[in-house]
Amino acid sequence: MQKNEEYICLKCLYHLPKTNFHNISENEMEQRFWGKAPIERATAFFHFNKESSVQKILHQLKYKGNKEIGELFGKQLGIELNYQDVDVIVPVPLHAKKLRKRGYNQSEWIAKGIAQKWNKPLDVDNLYRAIENPTQTKKGLYERWENVNDIFKLKNSAAFQNKHVLLVDDVMTTGATIEACAKAILQSENAKVSVVTLAIA
């Protein structure tokens, strides 16, 4: 591994299954939000499959304390994406209890990398998870939606007024969590939301 190859070698990065959704208008990820939430643009960096390298990376990021991986991939996203007309970058929040247990929010570290590359503000306080809901793992589509419905709130809706918000998460499965976050943000007058995740299942 070369000195500049932080946490993952460049050859490994090259061979990861990129979606290239950011180059495709009305891509598969954007279509998942049609009729649910008015998302401006949406992309994921990689396709997620069980037992894949992407799953192992996400496991390291989420459960093994390797939060710097998130920042590294966030910087890579910042280099590749052409979403720089956004005003503020916002990670999907964890509930305070889960944040204390894990010690960090993995989505915040991805967002931090993007914010650094674009020199854009990172807001980790305004959007918050008001209710600690059970994990989404092993829930069906409707159960996932019901599980996150109305659990995200804004402390100050004026903070996102007339702003284009980039919402950042680690992985999108059904999109229920991201949809719930977007709806909370869109309660701000003239707010717009675009979405970036590290992976899509």
Secondary structure by P-SEA (a helix, b strand, c coil): cccccccccaaaaaaccccccccccccaaaaaacccccccbbbbccccccccaaaaaaaaacccccaaaaaaaaaaaaaccccccccbbbcccccaaaaaaacccaaaaaaaaaaaaacbbbbcccccccccccccccccaaaaaaaccccccccccccccccbbbbbbcccccaaaaaaaaaaaacccbbbbbbbbcccc
